[in-house]
Amino acid sequence: MSSRYRVVIPSNTAHLAKRLAQPFSKRKLLHAARMMGPTLVALTFAGVAHAQGTMDFSGAQTLMGSFKTFAIYAGAVICFGGLIFAGIRMMSGRFQDAIPGLFGALFGAGVLGWGAGWIGSLTGQSM
């Protein structure tokens, strides 16, 4: 004697399968984006918060070293240019016109000494 089993699929399951098989509409996609949006934003900030502890400032020290080198060279060029300007004026006998050049040389010496020293003190570098 063979018994037959009959599988009966409830009608609500068939409707669910048909509904899930339909493509998403724009309205459904917008609704899903609105529902998932806050979660995605929270996960993004959580990822950024974890990355915060791995920040590396060795590039900043390299940059400040470049600024210090620039201050040394700029101060030397300003000082040398002021001395040349003042020397040319003095050789031509116009001593009063040489005074701005001497102040320029003094300013260049200040950039050379104090500027490089101040930048070095910010990064802990020695002169």
Beta strands, then each sheet from edge to edge (+ up, - down):
end
